[in-house]
Every structure is written in structure tokens, then in C-alpha cells.
Amino acid sequence: MKIRNIAIIAHVDHGKTTFVDKLLQKSGTFRDNEQVNERAMDNNDIERERGITILAKTTAINYKDYRINILDTPGHADFGGEVERIMNMVDGVMLLVDAYEGPMPQTRFVLKKAIEAGVKPIVVINKVDKPTSRIDKVIDEVIDLFIELGATDEQLDFKTCFVSSINGTCSLNKDLDTQSEDFTPIFDLIIDEIPEPRVIEGDDLLFQPVLLDYNDYVGRIGIGLIKSGKVKVNEMVSCVRLDGSKKQFRIQKLFGFLGLKRIEISEACAGEIVAIAGLADISVGETVCNLGKEKALPTLKIDEPTLQMTFMTNNSPFVGLDGKLLTASKIEERLFKETQRDVSLKVESTGNESWLVSGRGELHLSILIENLRREGFELQVSKPEVIIKEIDGVKCEPYEDLQIEVKEEDVGPVIEALGVRGAVMQNMSNFENLIRLNYIIPSRGLLGFTTEFMTMTKGYGILNHTFSEYKPIENISIGERKLGVLVSMENGKSTAYALASLEDRGIMFIEPGTSVYEGMIVGECNRENDLAVNVVKGKQLTNMRAAGSDHTVVLKRPRQLTLEYCLEYINSDELVEITPNYIRLRKKILNTEQRKKVDSRKENR
């Protein structure tokens, strides 16, 4: 069977996963009576809820006498490292671009990786059925982006197809009347345009894991392309480790891919994408070879973490009331298990039942936290901080490319807010009644900015960013929240009477009847200083009745706290307490008097 290896790349939310669904369905890979969910490749609950792809997925379809291996890649910047490594496994990419939005920051990032890897592109203009689509302009923007990124003449001579993934229609003609439900033109385009797998001549086995999976029975599973030779189940092979040492092991399991299934196979040849199990601690970038014929392939670049936060055991007064997994040993075991699957995650024990966890960004770390709470863990986490690196003796911090789209009336406040955060504007342009702003900004300048940005733009602004580079640290004070918070000074259940009396002091985070403890943050103060408040106070009852005093208390709706919002919101003297059913904000020092003493010492410095 002939092979084609291709990756689907795009900016987040441009429709990759829905497009892969349609490729699977139209190829006849599923039986007629087989139940298949929408966005079938997003098999994780969080992926389904948020509508994003977190982990790269491998699938394959049979078409005519070809096996087409397809990799659905993440679109979010925090998971961009996987996209880069995947380019080592494929010979072509399908670049999906929204027919209205056109190329976005992540489009630039993923296309740059594809062009650098020298793979053949096919451009897919998706969502052509949108009434706002502007197909001709988007094609021009895509060509401009190819030229800007230094594409070769061969890469510039790309073929284009026009698709409505949601409707399951496609055409090689931009005229919408030619759209049909037959995906044959796309399958034929893949076979004609994408070259055969780039393999190394010879019979000696060379296999390099690019992605990792984990299984409790066999440990790590390495997923990658066989560059040369062939591999069989139960065969003894040698692994050249990243440090140059060699380790012999037996191939316990060998998997291929078809549709949504990982299928056990007995052998595989050069050019095939497979998963290998047998070496419990196999790593990305190592090389699996025949015994006595060890030869290391060039190591793969793994994106370094740029953000870190401290995870710790829960020590609040409500510890153990909600979760089942509370102990340091359970949390540590789970965190280190996650590093088996996620090569961009680093975990370091700092003693005192706390761990320094480093990742690619806020989304990367918040998804880990969300998985832990769904599994029944209780823990506390600190404010995220950027990782400072020393390069040639100079302290450097990560910078990001930031692209923003806002209405004209919101431009002023947004530019002002970004100026304070150390952002430097690169470009400003009008775009379909919106203003598009491009910035370079320190990563720490983005911490906590999303919430502020959404408030400024009343939820209509669009914000995208990707990691750019490490640059020397600028002496700018960024990152702490300006407004203070309302902090409970009592334990108990909040009352409507107490909350009503505090409404003019700020915005509440809790409703009447919420259990609170001393040191728990119950609202945002409308001034810069923190305020200790009593939210459990009840109304003094007397046997006298006053006119108008017995009306029902009508309270404003409290602010909804999501995990991402809390991680962005907290200051360095605060923590987020996470349990399976609750997310609470708290001060590190719970005792009101103690906290006041520490705060007054800081002010006197």
C-alpha cells in the first residue's frame, strides 16, 4: 500500500478538527451504522467543552490503494511545540484559513514551521459559506504571508481548495455554486501534490518518537515515523538516548492508526507512522535502531517552558470537604505522571509539600489543573510567573507577538493599557470596520491582561498571541492587580443582609449561603487597598417592626469565577484553592491581624 503523510495546520478555531471529521466520513473509513461524534478527534472532555485541540492526534484513512496518515495539530500557541516536531513526520501540510478572518498570528507561526521544514503546502479556504467571507482578499493575504516567510517557488505554487467543513462540501473552484458533497477532489489533490514519505535508504531501522502517549501497563508509548528499515513485534532493538548512551529493549506492542482506532500490527516499514511500546521511559528525539547498528538521528527541538507556578497541598480550613486526593504523595505522583506524556511540562519538588510546575503558558497549566480537579484532587496554586533565562550573561525574559482586533471606540483605552504593560506597537490597520493592532510585548505584560481587555472591549475584542523570543529584561513594573479585594474576617455562611450592606464597597464573588472562612477573598474592592469585611453578619432581630424594613433584599449578581480568570486575577500574596466542585480565592496569610502587620511592614519599607 502506498503512503501519504500529511498534517492539518491552522490558527485556533479555523476548523481543523471539523475538517478532519469530514475527511474521515467522506473516505468511507466509518461504517454506515457507526456512531461518530462531531469533532471526533477531540476525545478529551475539556477539548470538547472548549472547542480546542490540546494534544496532536494521529489518524489514517484508506483511499483507493493509498493509506493517508493525517495529524490533527493544536492551534493554540501554548501547544505550538508539538506542531514544530510533527513537521519531521510529514511531507505535506493542509493549511486551513478562515474565509473571513484570513491569516492570524497562529497561522503565521504554524506556516513558518512548515516552510522551514520544507514540506509541500495545500491551502484550504474554510468556512466559505459564511455571508461575510472575502475569499479573494484572503487568498492575497495568504500569498503575501508565504512571500513574507521566505517560501520557495515550489511552495508558492500551492494548490487551493474551498471548503465548508460544517456543511461537508468542497470545490477546487472559488465559485460557491460549484460546492459539492463529494470530497474526491481533495483526496486526489493530496495524492497528486504530497510526495511520498522522505525515508533514508537502507535496511537498518531508524525510528524517532515525536509525540508521547502513556499507558499504565506498558509505560510511555513513542509515536513517530519509521525513517528507515522495518520493525517487528518482539524484536530486540536498541535506543540511542539523548545523552548518547544506549539501552536495549524488546518491542512489546506496535500500533498503527486507522480512523479513530489505534490498531495492533505485527510489523511496519519505512514511511509508516506508528506507535511503539516497550521502553518505559522513551523520550522525544531519541532514536530506535537495530542491535549493533546504532546511529542517532538529529535531535528534535522541544520548546522550553516560559511560565511557572507553585502547586501545593490544600491547607485551607475547608481541606478534605470536597476532594478525595489530598496528600502530597498523591499530587506528586500525578504531576510526575503527567510529565511522562507532556514533554513541555517540567515539575520540580521544592519541599514543604509544594512543587514548581513550568509550562508553555497559562492555558497549558490551567488545563493540567482542570484535569486534576476533575480527577478528585484538592490543591492550591500561586500566581503564574514568567521564567527568566540567562543568555550570554544577560538576564532575559520571554516576549510575545500580540495581535488584537477591536472596535474603533475601544482603541484608545486598549493602546493606553498596553503601553503601561511594556508593549511596543508594530503595526495598526483598518480591517472590516475593526482596528487590527500588532504588538511585541513581554510575556509578563500579558499576565492578567485578558480579563481587563474583555472588560474594556465589552467582550467584543479578539486577542491572539504567540511566543516570539527571549530578550533582555526591561525595567518595567508589570503584573500586579491595581484594585484591592474584600477579604472575609469571619468563618460561617454569608448572609444576604451582610452582602447588601457591602455592595457599595465593590463587586461580590459569592452569593448568600456560601460557606466562607477567615482570609477567603469574597469580592473586589473599589479602592486600591484590601478591606477585611464581615459577610456572615445577620440582622439583629427585635420585636419592634419598622415601616419598609422588611422588604426582600435584592442583590446584584456576583461575578462568576472561572479557573483562568482566577489565575489571572490573583496577586503574589494570594492563592487559588481548587477542589473538584469549588474554586476559591484566598490570601496566603489567613489571619486578619497577622496579614495587617505584614502589609504595614511592606508599606513602611
Secondary structure, DSSP 8 states (H G I E B T S, - for coil): -EEEEEEEEESTTSSHHHHHHHHHHHTT-S-TT----TTTT--SHHHHHHT---S-EEEEEEETTEEEEEEE---SGGGHHHHHHHTTT-SEEEEEEETTT-S-HHHHHHHHHHHHHT-EEEEEEE-TTSTT--HHHHHHHHHHHHHHTT--HHHHS-EEEEEETTTTEEESSS-GGG-BS--HHHHHHHHHHS------SSSS-EEEEEEEEEETTTEEEEEEEEEESEEETT-EEEEE-TTS-EEEEE--EEEEEETTEEEE-SEEETT-EEEEES-TT--TT-EEEETT--------------EEEEEEE--STTTTSS-SB-SHHHHHHHHHHHHHH-TT-EEEE-STTEEEEEESSHHHHHHHHHHHHHTTB-EEE---EE--EEETTEEEEEEEEEEEEE-GGGHHHHHHHHHHTT-EEEEEEEETTEEEEEEEEEHHHHTTHHHHHHHHTTT--EEEEEEEEEEE---------SS-EEEE-S-EE--HHHHHHHGGGEEES--TT-EE-TTEEEEEESSSS-EEE-SS------S---TTTTS-----------HHHHHHH--TTEEEEE-SS-EEEEESS--HHHHHHHHHHHHH-
